[in-house]
Amino acid sequence: MAKLLAHFSISRTGEDYVLMLEDEDGDTSEFVASFDQLDLITDAIAEELERDDDDLLMADEDDDDDEDDE
């Protein structure tokens, strides 16, 4: 079962970065990532949010069309 993300942080250690993720129970996990890996994560998040934003815009347009029909 997926856990709810409560907090996260990113810090730099030398040439790498440490991602700290804390769940709702206070359990933490740390991951070391390179700049390139963080860049890929950033791209993936942006793409997902853009898809969600496009879906919301399409839903708003559908709502507007329904209101015009009345």
SVG drawing of the C-alpha trace seen along z (x, -y; Angstrom):
<svg xmlns="http://www.w3.org/2000/svg" viewBox="-31 -30 63 32">
<polyline fill="none" stroke="black" stroke-width="0.4" points="0.0,0.0 1.3,-3.4 2.2,-5.7 1.3,-9.4 4.2,-11.7 4.4,-14.1 7.8,-15.9 10.7,-15.8 14.0,-17.5 16.9,-17.6 20.5,-18.4 23.8,-18.4 26.7,-16.2 29.7,-16.7 28.6,-16.0 25.5,-14.1 22.2,-14.9 20.4,-13.3 16.6,-13.0 14.9,-12.5 11.3,-11.3 9.2,-11.2 5.8,-9.4 2.8,-10.2 4.1,-7.8 7.4,-9.7 9.4,-6.9 12.1,-8.3 14.0,-7.0 17.1,-8.6 18.3,-8.2 21.5,-9.4 20.9,-10.8 23.0,-12.4 22.2,-15.7 21.1,-13.8 18.7,-11.6 17.2,-14.6 16.8,-16.2 14.9,-13.1 12.7,-13.1 11.9,-16.8 11.0,-16.1 8.8,-13.2 6.9,-15.4 6.5,-18.2 5.1,-15.9 2.6,-14.3 1.5,-17.7 1.1,-19.0 -1.1,-16.0 -3.2,-16.6 -3.4,-20.3 -4.5,-19.5 -7.2,-17.1 -8.5,-19.8 -8.6,-22.4 -10.5,-19.9 -13.0,-19.2 -13.5,-23.0 -14.1,-23.4 -16.7,-20.6 -18.4,-22.2 -18.5,-25.5 -19.9,-23.8 -22.6,-22.2 -23.5,-25.6 -23.8,-27.1 -26.3,-24.4 -28.7,-25.5"/>
</svg>
